[in-house]
């Protein structure tokens, strides 16, 4: 049995269903991210796990014990809020020690555990400072230390990095993952930032409209979206639509591409002859070539410099497409340039039939 089992969790507020039949099995030590747009139900899920709301239906089982009806203080979970919620009148050490004091631990044990936790989050030298004297990243680490020092079975993170600037946020993503791996704490994080979820999670739960749309490892989620929503929400996507003919898909402009599944093997037999097929083609899988050298003639309509990449928007017989090219130091293609598009056969993946638009 999984360490944490969420079975059929549903949350209704009058006629509004904020969460519908949410089921998830989490193994001990996993890092799971709940990803989705605002209002998708991810924060409601976290609140139900924490015990802040009582679900309308479903159950939560932690390490074989049903905790669905328990109040938050009886669940023993660690929680880090978006605002960090530090006590302004307590020092860093005092904030971290708070949960241990509430549990009645002897002073010597409290001090030892606080010292070890502050060392883990690289805050030992700041133990005597107050929250107002800390940077955003330091306050965030205090909040994480306070949640982890009680040695919770599960750590719940509610948009923990959203208040940080972009550069610090990226740094703290990897710091958070380092700490989680060091301790092996089972962790569930709510985020709307896809890069954050993909970079540090073992699995990602994509949600929309109060329902799970897909649960998968980050790379599989990106390469094999289960629906048009997932493919559009996670990363940039070019959607190609054609007709299944003889084990291939016929596209506009006379192009024929093999139908492939997630391991690159032929998949044409699955698509009914003459049926409409949607393909996912990520911008970085496309290559810009000189005219006449690729599969498809195109014209550069716009270009955008992103530092490590150039993003091109091109016009072709397949319509407007986005192409992401690594910035290798060479001069970029100019706008209005005539080019050709090329890509490998196995990178245009078919959207599952049940998810086609």
Secondary structure, DSSP 8 states (H G I E B T S, - for coil): --SEEEEEEEEEETTEEEEEEEEEEE-TT-EEEEEESTTSSHHHHHHHHHTSS--SEEEEEETTEE-TT--HHHH--EEE-TT----TTSBHHHHHHHHHHHTT--HHHHHHHHHHHHHHTT-GGGTT-BGGGS-HHHHHHHHHHHHHTT--SEEEEESTTTTS-HHHHHHHHHHHHHHHHHHT-EEEEEES-HHHHHHH-SEEEEEETTEEEEEE-HHHHHHS-SSHHHHHHSS--EEEEEEEETTEEE-GGG-EEE-B-TTS-B-GGGS-TT-EEEEEE-GGG-EEEETTSSSEEEEEEEEEE-SSEEEEEEEETTEEEEEEEE--SS----TT-EEEEE--GGGSEE--GGG--
